[in-house]
Amino acid sequence: MIDEERRGTGFGAAAYLMWGLFPLYWPLLEPAGPVEILAHRIVWSLVVCLGLLVVLPAARAVLSTDHRRLRLLALAAAVIAVNWGVYIYGVNSEQVVETSLGYFINPLVTVSLGVLVLGETLRPRQWAAVGVALLAVLVLTVDYGRPPFIALTLACSFAAYGLLKKQASVGAVESLTVETAVLFLPALGVLGWLAATGGAHLDGPGHALLLAGAGVVTAVPLLAFGAAARRIPLTTLGLLQYLAPTLQFLIGVGVRGEPMPAVRLVGFGLVWAALALFTAEALTHRRRQLRLAAEASAV
């Protein structure tokens, strides 16, 4: 059991570290623009997923997915296309720090969505965390001179994507196969149109290989995440998720040299405070639930 948890933690850390390194990969695909990169990512992700369906018999359950799940996954496809496109745009327009903000606040947007859509209730310290996060967004709006649209779009789209995936309850490979299949023809149409109008960018075999690699870098972290989710508690997985935006933030500031003025740093500080409060509350609540369950079973 302990070995399984260690393996699961390793898989989870690997998944989030790979996601955290994405800001280093997408600029390699330039001079292709965000739309062209997105189209390649969709097309090659489907190719990789179909290959995985061949070698992973258990994943072939996607072929028998019912119509309700297919509708949910079709909606998830539209949402994740927005998320991918905005993220690629943010990274390649030198706004990596703002993209990291989106994934820092994503857990708080997710719980808010649970309240608004699923009728869930938040505990007092969870409400406090959400309130601090809203204050952070206001501070960052003042700093940027506009709402942080990229961060908010990423956070909201990924939260909606998670909700749809939860309702569909389909494995990572199976769901990505359906999602990319839904998006495949539009993506192929975009690539065909770009090729016909001279807008396509293929700078030799190496660049073409990097574009095709977008499918691999999409699928591999998902596989690692799926392996982790089966082996470790959600609380552990929840803590690991902060690896990705932390690494993205460090890449934005330390590698890409993006500015971090004092007001922006205050805004991020408030986000981190909200996450610390939210995470501490979640851990305390889980320990309390486990203790009560142990006491009940001992009676």
C-alpha positions as protocol buffer text, in pm:
chain_id: "A"
residue {
  index: 1
  type: MET
  ca { x: 0 y: 0 z: 0 }
}
residue {
  index: 2
  type: ILE
  ca { x: 281 y: 240 z: 94 }
}
residue {
  index: 3
  type: ASP
  ca { x: 469 y: 153 z: -226 }
}
residue {
  index: 4
  type: GLU
  ca { x: 153 y: 224 z: -429 }
}
residue {
  index: 5
  type: GLU
  ca { x: 114 y: 563 z: -261 }
}
residue {
  index: 6
  type: ARG
  ca { x: 478 y: 645 z: -330 }
}
residue {
  index: 7
  type: ARG
  ca { x: 435 y: 551 z: -695 }
}
residue {
  index: 8
  type: GLY
  ca { x: 116 y: 754 z: -711 }
}
residue {
  index: 9
  type: THR
  ca { x: 288 y: 1057 z: -561 }
}
residue {
  index: 10
  type: GLY
  ca { x: 567 y: 1017 z: -816 }
}
residue {
  index: 11
  type: PHE
  ca { x: 319 y: 997 z: -1103 }
}
residue {
  index: 12
  type: GLY
  ca { x: 131 y: 1301 z: -973 }
}
residue {
  index: 13
  type: ALA
  ca { x: 447 y: 1508 z: -929 }
}
residue {
  index: 14
  type: ALA
  ca { x: 561 y: 1408 z: -1280 }
}
residue {
  index: 15
  type: ALA
  ca { x: 225 y: 1513 z: -1430 }
}
residue {
  index: 16
  type: TYR
  ca { x: 221 y: 1855 z: -1268 }
}
residue {
  index: 17
  type: LEU
  ca { x: 591 y: 1916 z: -1337 }
}
residue {
  index: 18
  type: MET
  ca { x: 532 y: 1841 z: -1706 }
}
residue {
  index: 19
  type: TRP
  ca { x: 235 y: 2080 z: -1711 }
}
residue {
  index: 20
  type: GLY
  ca { x: 452 y: 2335 z: -1534 }
}
residue {
  index: 21
  type: LEU
  ca { x: 713 y: 2313 z: -1811 }
}
residue {
  index: 22
  type: PHE
  ca { x: 462 y: 2387 z: -2089 }
}
residue {
  index: 23
  type: PRO
  ca { x: 572 y: 2755 z: -2112 }
}
residue {
  index: 24
  type: LEU
  ca { x: 908 y: 2629 z: -2239 }
}
residue {
  index: 25
  type: TYR
  ca { x: 753 y: 2413 z: -2512 }
}
residue {
  index: 26
  type: TRP
  ca { x: 496 y: 2629 z: -2690 }
}
residue {
  index: 27
  type: PRO
  ca { x: 743 y: 2905 z: -2792 }
}
residue {
  index: 28
  type: LEU
  ca { x: 944 y: 2635 z: -2975 }
}
residue {
  index: 29
  type: LEU
  ca { x: 650 y: 2602 z: -3218 }
}
residue {
  index: 30
  type: GLU
  ca { x: 676 y: 2961 z: -3341 }
}
residue {
  index: 31
  type: PRO
  ca { x: 649 y: 3118 z: -3594 }
}
residue {
  index: 32
  type: ALA
  ca { x: 324 y: 2920 z: -3598 }
}
residue {
  index: 33
  type: GLY
  ca { x: 52 y: 3130 z: -3435 }
}
residue {
  index: 34
  type: PRO
  ca { x: -171 y: 3023 z: -3143 }
}
residue {
  index: 35
  type: VAL
  ca { x: -458 y: 2905 z: -3367 }
}
residue {
  index: 36
  type: GLU
  ca { x: -227 y: 2696 z: -3584 }
}
residue {
  index: 37
  type: ILE
  ca { x: -55 y: 2547 z: -3277 }
}
residue {
  index: 38
  type: LEU
  ca { x: -393 y: 2469 z: -3122 }
}
residue {
  index: 39
  type: ALA
  ca { x: -507 y: 2294 z: -3441 }
}
residue {
  index: 40
  type: HIS
  ca { x: -191 y: 2083 z: -3448 }
}
residue {
  index: 41
  type: ARG
  ca { x: -231 y: 1999 z: -3080 }
}
residue {
  index: 42
  type: ILE
  ca { x: -585 y: 1871 z: -3140 }
}
residue {
  index: 43
  type: VAL
  ca { x: -497 y: 1668 z: -3451 }
}
residue {
  index: 44
  type: TRP
  ca { x: -187 y: 1505 z: -3306 }
}
residue {
  index: 45
  type: SER
  ca { x: -349 y: 1444 z: -2967 }
}
residue {
  index: 46
  type: LEU
  ca { x: -616 y: 1239 z: -3143 }
}
residue {
  index: 47
  type: VAL
  ca { x: -348 y: 1042 z: -3326 }
}
residue {
  index: 48
  type: VAL
  ca { x: -172 y: 965 z: -2997 }
}
residue {
  index: 49
  type: CYS
  ca { x: -500 y: 872 z: -2825 }
}
residue {
  index: 50
  type: LEU
  ca { x: -601 y: 634 z: -3105 }
}
residue {
  index: 51
  type: GLY
  ca { x: -261 y: 471 z: -3068 }
}
residue {
  index: 52
  type: LEU
  ca { x: -318 y: 433 z: -2695 }
}
residue {
  index: 53
  type: LEU
  ca { x: -658 y: 274 z: -2756 }
}
residue {
  index: 54
  type: VAL
  ca { x: -480 y: 6 z: -2955 }
}
residue {
  index: 55
  type: VAL
  ca { x: -229 y: -79 z: -2682 }
}
residue {
  index: 56
  type: LEU
  ca { x: -458 y: -22 z: -2381 }
}
residue {
  index: 57
  type: PRO
  ca { x: -757 y: -259 z: -2411 }
}
residue {
  index: 58
  type: ALA
  ca { x: -925 y: -115 z: -2099 }
}
residue {
  index: 59
  type: ALA
  ca { x: -943 y: 227 z: -2264 }
}
residue {
  index: 60
  type: ARG
  ca { x: -1156 y: 92 z: -2548 }
}
residue {
  index: 61
  type: ALA
  ca { x: -1460 y: 135 z: -2324 }
}
residue {
  index: 62
  type: VAL
  ca { x: -1489 y: 475 z: -2491 }
}
residue {
  index: 63
  type: LEU
  ca { x: -1645 y: 296 z: -2787 }
}
residue {
  index: 64
  type: SER
  ca { x: -1945 y: 200 z: -2573 }
}
residue {
  index: 65
  type: THR
  ca { x: -1989 y: 538 z: -2401 }
}
residue {
  index: 66
  type: ASP
  ca { x: -2358 y: 632 z: -2378 }
}
residue {
  index: 67
  type: HIS
  ca { x: -2511 y: 936 z: -2547 }
}
residue {
  index: 68
  type: ARG
  ca { x: -2533 y: 1144 z: -2228 }
}
residue {
  index: 69
  type: ARG
  ca { x: -2163 y: 1103 z: -2164 }
}
residue {
  index: 70
  type: LEU
  ca { x: -2084 y: 1180 z: -2525 }
}
residue {
  index: 71
  type: ARG
  ca { x: -2280 y: 1506 z: -2501 }
}
residue {
  index: 72
  type: LEU
  ca { x: -2094 y: 1602 z: -2184 }
}
residue {
  index: 73
  type: LEU
  ca { x: -1760 y: 1520 z: -2345 }
}
residue {
  index: 74
  type: ALA
  ca { x: -1854 y: 1722 z: -2655 }
}
residue {
  index: 75
  type: LEU
  ca { x: -1917 y: 2023 z: -2428 }
}
residue {
  index: 76
  type: ALA
  ca { x: -1589 y: 1948 z: -2249 }
}
residue {
  index: 77
  type: ALA
  ca { x: -1415 y: 1951 z: -2588 }
}
residue {
  index: 78
  type: ALA
  ca { x: -1540 y: 2302 z: -2662 }
}
residue {
  index: 79
  type: VAL
  ca { x: -1434 y: 2426 z: -2319 }
}
residue {
  index: 80
  type: ILE
  ca { x: -1087 y: 2269 z: -2330 }
}
residue {
  index: 81
  type: ALA
  ca { x: -1030 y: 2412 z: -2679 }
}
residue {
  index: 82
  type: VAL
  ca { x: -1085 y: 2759 z: -2534 }
}
residue {
  index: 83
  type: ASN
  ca { x: -854 y: 2677 z: -2245 }
}
residue {
  index: 84
  type: TRP
  ca { x: -575 y: 2542 z: -2468 }
}
residue {
  index: 85
  type: GLY
  ca { x: -603 y: 2828 z: -2714 }
}
residue {
  index: 86
  type: VAL
  ca { x: -594 y: 3102 z: -2449 }
}
residue {
  index: 87
  type: TYR
  ca { x: -304 y: 2932 z: -2271 }
}
residue {
  index: 88
  type: ILE
  ca { x: -96 y: 2903 z: -2589 }
}
residue {
  index: 89
  type: TYR
  ca { x: -174 y: 3268 z: -2669 }
}
residue {
  index: 90
  type: GLY
  ca { x: -79 y: 3376 z: -2316 }
}
residue {
  index: 91
  type: VAL
  ca { x: 253 y: 3190 z: -2320 }
}
residue {
  index: 92
  type: ASN
  ca { x: 356 y: 3297 z: -2670 }
}
residue {
  index: 93
  type: SER
  ca { x: 258 y: 3661 z: -2607 }
}
residue {
  index: 94
  type: GLU
  ca { x: 490 y: 3673 z: -2303 }
}
residue {
  index: 95
  type: GLN
  ca { x: 217 y: 3664 z: -2039 }
}
residue {
  index: 96
  type: VAL
  ca { x: 328 y: 3346 z: -1864 }
}
residue {
  index: 97
  type: VAL
  ca { x: 288 y: 3498 z: -1518 }
}
residue {
  index: 98
  type: GLU
  ca { x: -78 y: 3574 z: -1586 }
}
residue {
  index: 99
  type: THR
  ca { x: -136 y: 3219 z: -1714 }
}
residue {
  index: 100
  type: SER
  ca { x: 12 y: 3086 z: -1389 }
}
residue {
  index: 101
  type: LEU
  ca { x: -234 y: 3304 z: -1198 }
}
residue {
  index: 102
  type: GLY
  ca { x: -519 y: 3127 z: -1375 }
}
residue {
  index: 103
  type: TYR
  ca { x: -410 y: 2790 z: -1240 }
}
residue {
  index: 104
  type: PHE
  ca { x: -337 y: 2928 z: -895 }
}
residue {
  index: 105
  type: ILE
  ca { x: -696 y: 3052 z: -859 }
}
residue {
  index: 106
  type: ASN
  ca { x: -850 y: 2753 z: -1039 }
}
residue {
  index: 107
  type: PRO
  ca { x: -919 y: 2552 z: -717 }
}
residue {
  index: 108
  type: LEU
  ca { x: -1109 y: 2847 z: -572 }
}
residue {
  index: 109
  type: VAL
  ca { x: -1309 y: 2892 z: -892 }
}
residue {
  index: 110
  type: THR
  ca { x: -1384 y: 2519 z: -887 }
}
residue {
  index: 111
  type: VAL
  ca { x: -1536 y: 2528 z: -538 }
}
residue {
  index: 112
  type: SER
  ca { x: -1732 y: 2840 z: -632 }
}
residue {
  index: 113
  type: LEU
  ca { x: -1869 y: 2656 z: -934 }
}
residue {
  index: 114
  type: GLY
  ca { x: -1971 y: 2372 z: -704 }
}
residue {
  index: 115
  type: VAL
  ca { x: -2178 y: 2619 z: -505 }
}
residue {
  index: 116
  type: LEU
  ca { x: -2336 y: 2788 z: -807 }
}
residue {
  index: 117
  type: VAL
  ca { x: -2404 y: 2479 z: -1020 }
}
residue {
  index: 118
  type: LEU
  ca { x: -2422 y: 2181 z: -783 }
}
residue {
  index: 119
  type: GLY
  ca { x: -2571 y: 2358 z: -483 }
}
residue {
  index: 120
  type: GLU
  ca { x: -2280 y: 2265 z: -256 }
}
residue {
  index: 121
  type: THR
  ca { x: -2215 y: 2462 z: 61 }
}
residue {
  index: 122
  type: LEU
  ca { x: -1886 y: 2615 z: 168 }
}
residue {
  index: 123
  type: ARG
  ca { x: -1751 y: 2613 z: 520 }
}
residue {
  index: 124
  type: PRO
  ca { x: -1665 y: 2953 z: 676 }
}
residue {
  index: 125
  type: ARG
  ca { x: -1291 y: 2936 z: 608 }
}
residue {
  index: 126
  type: GLN
  ca { x: -1359 y: 2833 z: 249 }
}
residue {
  index: 127
  type: TRP
  ca { x: -1572 y: 3145 z: 208 }
}
residue {
  index: 128
  type: ALA
  ca { x: -1288 y: 3347 z: 357 }
}
residue {
  index: 129
  type: ALA
  ca { x: -1043 y: 3199 z: 105 }
}
residue {
  index: 130
  type: VAL
  ca { x: -1275 y: 3286 z: -184 }
}
residue {
  index: 131
  type: GLY
  ca { x: -1313 y: 3641 z: -46 }
}
residue {
  index: 132
  type: VAL
  ca { x: -934 y: 3688 z: -28 }
}
residue {
  index: 133
  type: ALA
  ca { x: -904 y: 3558 z: -386 }
}
residue {
  index: 134
  type: LEU
  ca { x: -1163 y: 3812 z: -504 }
}
residue {
  index: 135
  type: LEU
  ca { x: -965 y: 4088 z: -331 }
}
residue {
  index: 136
  type: ALA
  ca { x: -654 y: 3961 z: -513 }
}
residue {
  index: 137
  type: VAL
  ca { x: -832 y: 3987 z: -849 }
}
residue {
  index: 138
  type: LEU
  ca { x: -928 y: 4347 z: -768 }
}
residue {
  index: 139
  type: VAL
  ca { x: -568 y: 4434 z: -678 }
}
residue {
  index: 140
  type: LEU
  ca { x: -441 y: 4272 z: -998 }
}
residue {
  index: 141
  type: THR
  ca { x: -705 y: 4457 z: -1200 }
}
residue {
  index: 142
  type: VAL
  ca { x: -564 y: 4783 z: -1067 }
}
residue {
  index: 143
  type: ASP
  ca { x: -209 y: 4669 z: -1150 }
}
residue {
  index: 144
  type: TYR
  ca { x: -285 y: 4552 z: -1505 }
}
residue {
  index: 145
  type: GLY
  ca { x: -523 y: 4839 z: -1575 }
}
residue {
  index: 146
  type: ARG
  ca { x: -780 y: 4576 z: -1674 }
}
residue {
  index: 147
  type: PRO
  ca { x: -921 y: 4254 z: -1529 }
}
residue {
  index: 148
  type: PRO
  ca { x: -674 y: 3965 z: -1570 }
}
residue {
  index: 149
  type: PHE
  ca { x: -876 y: 3821 z: -1860 }
}
residue {
  index: 150
  type: ILE
  ca { x: -630 y: 3547 z: -1951 }
}
residue {
  index: 151
  type: ALA
  ca { x: -610 y: 3419 z: -1593 }
}
residue {
  index: 152
  type: LEU
  ca { x: -987 y: 3436 z: -1540 }
}
residue {
  index: 153
  type: THR
  ca { x: -1058 y: 3260 z: -1871 }
}
residue {
  index: 154
  type: LEU
  ca { x: -812 y: 2983 z: -1790 }
}
residue {
  index: 155
  type: ALA
  ca { x: -945 y: 2937 z: -1437 }
}
residue {
  index: 156
  type: CYS
  ca { x: -1313 y: 2939 z: -1536 }
}
residue {
  index: 157
  type: SER
  ca { x: -1271 y: 2720 z: -1845 }
}
residue {
  index: 158
  type: PHE
  ca { x: -1066 y: 2460 z: -1658 }
}
residue {
  index: 159
  type: ALA
  ca { x: -1311 y: 2459 z: -1368 }
}
residue {
  index: 160
  type: ALA
  ca { x: -1599 y: 2405 z: -1613 }
}
residue {
  index: 161
  type: TYR
  ca { x: -1397 y: 2134 z: -1786 }
}
residue {
  index: 162
  type: GLY
  ca { x: -1342 y: 1957 z: -1454 }
}
residue {
  index: 163
  type: LEU
  ca { x: -1714 y: 1975 z: -1372 }
}
residue {
  index: 164
  type: LEU
  ca { x: -1810 y: 1826 z: -1710 }
}
residue {
  index: 165
  type: LYS
  ca { x: -1549 y: 1551 z: -1676 }
}
residue {
  index: 166
  type: LYS
  ca { x: -1672 y: 1469 z: -1327 }
}
residue {
  index: 167
  type: GLN
  ca { x: -2028 y: 1436 z: -1453 }
}
residue {
  index: 168
  type: ALA
  ca { x: -1921 y: 1224 z: -1751 }
}
residue {
  index: 169
  type: SER
  ca { x: -1705 y: 998 z: -1530 }
}
residue {
  index: 170
  type: VAL
  ca { x: -1486 y: 866 z: -1812 }
}
residue {
  index: 171
  type: GLY
  ca { x: -1115 y: 782 z: -1793 }
}
residue {
  index: 172
  type: ALA
  ca { x: -847 y: 1028 z: -1907 }
}
residue {
  index: 173
  type: VAL
  ca { x: -749 y: 855 z: -2232 }
}
residue {
  index: 174
  type: GLU
  ca { x: -1106 y: 774 z: -2327 }
}
residue {
  index: 175
  type: SER
  ca { x: -1231 y: 1128 z: -2263 }
}
residue {
  index: 176
  type: LEU
  ca { x: -941 y: 1293 z: -2445 }
}
residue {
  index: 177
  type: THR
  ca { x: -1006 y: 1064 z: -2741 }
}
residue {
  index: 178
  type: VAL
  ca { x: -1369 y: 1175 z: -2765 }
}
residue {
  index: 179
  type: GLU
  ca { x: -1282 y: 1541 z: -2707 }
}
residue {
  index: 180
  type: THR
  ca { x: -1014 y: 1554 z: -2975 }
}
residue {
  index: 181
  type: ALA
  ca { x: -1235 y: 1352 z: -3213 }
}
residue {
  index: 182
  type: VAL
  ca { x: -1507 y: 1618 z: -3172 }
}
residue {
  index: 183
  type: LEU
  ca { x: -1255 y: 1892 z: -3249 }
}
residue {
  index: 184
  type: PHE
  ca { x: -1064 y: 1701 z: -3519 }
}
residue {
  index: 185
  type: LEU
  ca { x: -1250 y: 1815 z: -3832 }
}
residue {
  index: 186
  type: PRO
  ca { x: -1255 y: 2186 z: -3738 }
}
residue {
  index: 187
  type: ALA
  ca { x: -884 y: 2164 z: -3651 }
}
residue {
  index: 188
  type: LEU
  ca { x: -805 y: 1985 z: -3977 }
}
residue {
  index: 189
  type: GLY
  ca { x: -1009 y: 2247 z: -4163 }
}
residue {
  index: 190
  type: VAL
  ca { x: -803 y: 2526 z: -4003 }
}
residue {
  index: 191
  type: LEU
  ca { x: -477 y: 2358 z: -4105 }
}
residue {
  index: 192
  type: GLY
  ca { x: -609 y: 2304 z: -4458 }
}
residue {
  index: 193
  type: TRP
  ca { x: -717 y: 2666 z: -4487 }
}
residue {
  index: 194
  type: LEU
  ca { x: -381 y: 2791 z: -4360 }
}
residue {
  index: 195
  type: ALA
  ca { x: -198 y: 2568 z: -4609 }
}
residue {
  index: 196
  type: ALA
  ca { x: -420 y: 2684 z: -4898 }
}
residue {
  index: 197
  type: THR
  ca { x: -378 y: 3054 z: -4817 }
}
residue {
  index: 198
  type: GLY
  ca { x: -5 y: 3038 z: -4750 }
}
residue {
  index: 199
  type: GLY
  ca { x: -52 y: 3102 z: -4379 }
}
residue {
  index: 200
  type: ALA
  ca { x: 90 y: 2770 z: -4259 }
}
residue {
  index: 201
  type: HIS
  ca { x: 429 y: 2769 z: -4088 }
}
residue {
  index: 202
  type: LEU
  ca { x: 641 y: 2457 z: -4130 }
}
residue {
  index: 203
  type: ASP
  ca { x: 1007 y: 2545 z: -4093 }
}
residue {
  index: 204
  type: GLY
  ca { x: 1160 y: 2212 z: -4184 }
}
residue {
  index: 205
  type: PRO
  ca { x: 1141 y: 1857 z: -4043 }
}
residue {
  index: 206
  type: GLY
  ca { x: 1246 y: 1960 z: -3692 }
}
residue {
  index: 207
  type: HIS
  ca { x: 966 y: 2214 z: -3662 }
}
residue {
  index: 208
  type: ALA
  ca { x: 715 y: 1966 z: -3804 }
}
residue {
  index: 209
  type: LEU
  ca { x: 827 y: 1710 z: -3545 }
}
residue {
  index: 210
  type: LEU
  ca { x: 780 y: 1964 z: -3265 }
}
residue {
  index: 211
  type: LEU
  ca { x: 428 y: 2042 z: -3390 }
}
residue {
  index: 212
  type: ALA
  ca { x: 345 y: 1670 z: -3395 }
}
residue {
  index: 213
  type: GLY
  ca { x: 497 y: 1641 z: -3047 }
}
residue {
  index: 214
  type: ALA
  ca { x: 216 y: 1860 z: -2917 }
}
residue {
  index: 215
  type: GLY
  ca { x: 3 y: 1546 z: -2912 }
}
residue {
  index: 216
  type: VAL
  ca { x: 258 y: 1360 z: -2702 }
}
residue {
  index: 217
  type: VAL
  ca { x: 306 y: 1640 z: -2449 }
}
residue {
  index: 218
  type: THR
  ca { x: -73 y: 1658 z: -2415 }
}
residue {
  index: 219
  type: ALA
  ca { x: -129 y: 1286 z: -2358 }
}
residue {
  index: 220
  type: VAL
  ca { x: 170 y: 1188 z: -2140 }
}
residue {
  index: 221
  type: PRO
  ca { x: 89 y: 1415 z: -1840 }
}
residue {
  index: 222
  type: LEU
  ca { x: -273 y: 1299 z: -1854 }
}
residue {
  index: 223
  type: LEU
  ca { x: -161 y: 936 z: -1832 }
}
residue {
  index: 224
  type: ALA
  ca { x: 63 y: 1018 z: -1536 }
}
residue {
  index: 225
  type: PHE
  ca { x: -222 y: 1209 z: -1370 }
}
residue {
  index: 226
  type: GLY
  ca { x: -460 y: 916 z: -1422 }
}
residue {
  index: 227
  type: ALA
  ca { x: -208 y: 676 z: -1266 }
}
residue {
  index: 228
  type: ALA
  ca { x: -170 y: 910 z: -967 }
}
residue {
  index: 229
  type: ALA
  ca { x: -543 y: 959 z: -916 }
}
residue {
  index: 230
  type: ARG
  ca { x: -592 y: 582 z: -876 }
}
residue {
  index: 231
  type: ARG
  ca { x: -322 y: 551 z: -608 }
}
residue {
  index: 232
  type: ILE
  ca { x: -326 y: 856 z: -379 }
}
residue {
  index: 233
  type: PRO
  ca { x: -591 y: 1053 z: -185 }
}
residue {
  index: 234
  type: LEU
  ca { x: -743 y: 1360 z: -345 }
}
residue {
  index: 235
  type: THR
  ca { x: -592 y: 1576 z: -71 }
}
residue {
  index: 236
  type: THR
  ca { x: -242 y: 1472 z: -178 }
}
residue {
  index: 237
  type: LEU
  ca { x: -331 y: 1528 z: -541 }
}
residue {
  index: 238
  type: GLY
  ca { x: -473 y: 1868 z: -447 }
}
residue {
  index: 239
  type: LEU
  ca { x: -146 y: 1973 z: -289 }
}
residue {
  index: 240
  type: LEU
  ca { x: 57 y: 1851 z: -588 }
}
residue {
  index: 241
  type: GLN
  ca { x: -151 y: 2064 z: -827 }
}
residue {
  index: 242
  type: TYR
  ca { x: 26 y: 2379 z: -706 }
}
residue {
  index: 243
  type: LEU
  ca { x: 352 y: 2251 z: -858 }
}
residue {
  index: 244
  type: ALA
  ca { x: 241 y: 2345 z: -1211 }
}
residue {
  index: 245
  type: PRO
  ca { x: 150 y: 2713 z: -1161 }
}
residue {
  index: 246
  type: THR
  ca { x: 448 y: 2761 z: -928 }
}
residue {
  index: 247
  type: LEU
  ca { x: 684 y: 2636 z: -1196 }
}
residue {
  index: 248
  type: GLN
  ca { x: 505 y: 2844 z: -1460 }
}
residue {
  index: 249
  type: PHE
  ca { x: 536 y: 3153 z: -1239 }
}
residue {
  index: 250
  type: LEU
  ca { x: 910 y: 3092 z: -1188 }
}
residue {
  index: 251
  type: ILE
  ca { x: 959 y: 3044 z: -1563 }
}
residue {
  index: 252
  type: GLY
  ca { x: 768 y: 3365 z: -1637 }
}
residue {
  index: 253
  type: VAL
  ca { x: 970 y: 3574 z: -1392 }
}
residue {
  index: 254
  type: GLY
  ca { x: 1306 y: 3398 z: -1391 }
}
residue {
  index: 255
  type: VAL
  ca { x: 1339 y: 3266 z: -1747 }
}
residue {
  index: 256
  type: ARG
  ca { x: 1119 y: 3492 z: -1959 }
}
residue {
  index: 257
  type: GLY
  ca { x: 1201 y: 3802 z: -1754 }
}
residue {
  index: 258
  type: GLU
  ca { x: 841 y: 3922 z: -1719 }
}
residue {
  index: 259
  type: PRO
  ca { x: 796 y: 4224 z: -1488 }
}
residue {
  index: 260
  type: MET
  ca { x: 672 y: 4177 z: -1131 }
}
residue {
  index: 261
  type: PRO
  ca { x: 594 y: 4526 z: -993 }
}
residue {
  index: 262
  type: ALA
  ca { x: 511 y: 4569 z: -625 }
}
residue {
  index: 263
  type: VAL
  ca { x: 132 y: 4593 z: -669 }
}
residue {
  index: 264
  type: ARG
  ca { x: 127 y: 4274 z: -880 }
}
residue {
  index: 265
  type: LEU
  ca { x: 335 y: 4096 z: -617 }
}
residue {
  index: 266
  type: VAL
  ca { x: 81 y: 4203 z: -352 }
}
residue {
  index: 267
  type: GLY
  ca { x: -196 y: 4057 z: -569 }
}
residue {
  index: 268
  type: PHE
  ca { x: -14 y: 3727 z: -604 }
}
residue {
  index: 269
  type: GLY
  ca { x: 59 y: 3732 z: -231 }
}
residue {
  index: 270
  type: LEU
  ca { x: -314 y: 3754 z: -164 }
}
residue {
  index: 271
  type: VAL
  ca { x: -375 y: 3461 z: -401 }
}
residue {
  index: 272
  type: TRP
  ca { x: -115 y: 3252 z: -220 }
}
residue {
  index: 273
  type: ALA
  ca { x: -267 y: 3348 z: 117 }
}
residue {
  index: 274
  type: ALA
  ca { x: -611 y: 3240 z: -8 }
}
residue {
  index: 275
  type: LEU
  ca { x: -468 y: 2907 z: -127 }
}
residue {
  index: 276
  type: ALA
  ca { x: -288 y: 2852 z: 204 }
}
residue {
  index: 277
  type: LEU
  ca { x: -612 y: 2916 z: 395 }
}
residue {
  index: 278
  type: PHE
  ca { x: -811 y: 2694 z: 158 }
}
residue {
  index: 279
  type: THR
  ca { x: -559 y: 2407 z: 172 }
}
residue {
  index: 280
  type: ALA
  ca { x: -519 y: 2420 z: 551 }
}
residue {
  index: 281
  type: GLU
  ca { x: -897 y: 2413 z: 592 }
}
residue {
  index: 282
  type: ALA
  ca { x: -929 y: 2115 z: 356 }
}
residue {
  index: 283
  type: LEU
  ca { x: -660 y: 1918 z: 540 }
}
residue {
  index: 284
  type: THR
  ca { x: -812 y: 1997 z: 881 }
}
residue {
  index: 285
  type: HIS
  ca { x: -1158 y: 1896 z: 759 }
}
residue {
  index: 286
  type: ARG
  ca { x: -1028 y: 1568 z: 617 }
}
residue {
  index: 287
  type: ARG
  ca { x: -848 y: 1478 z: 941 }
}
residue {
  index: 288
  type: ARG
  ca { x: -1166 y: 1554 z: 1135 }
}
residue {
  index: 289
  type: GLN
  ca { x: -1372 y: 1333 z: 904 }
}
residue {
  index: 290
  type: LEU
  ca { x: -1122 y: 1046 z: 933 }
}
residue {
  index: 291
  type: ARG
  ca { x: -1121 y: 1076 z: 1313 }
}
residue {
  index: 292
  type: LEU
  ca { x: -1501 y: 1071 z: 1330 }
}
residue {
  index: 293
  type: ALA
  ca { x: -1513 y: 771 z: 1097 }
}
residue {
  index: 294
  type: ALA
  ca { x: -1258 y: 588 z: 1314 }
}
residue {
  index: 295
  type: GLU
  ca { x: -1456 y: 667 z: 1630 }
}
residue {
  index: 296
  type: ALA
  ca { x: -1780 y: 548 z: 1468 }
}
residue {
  index: 297
  type: SER
  ca { x: -1626 y: 219 z: 1359 }
}
residue {
  index: 298
  type: ALA
  ca { x: -1483 y: 161 z: 1707 }
}
residue {
  index: 299
  type: VAL
  ca { x: -1827 y: 185 z: 1874 }
}
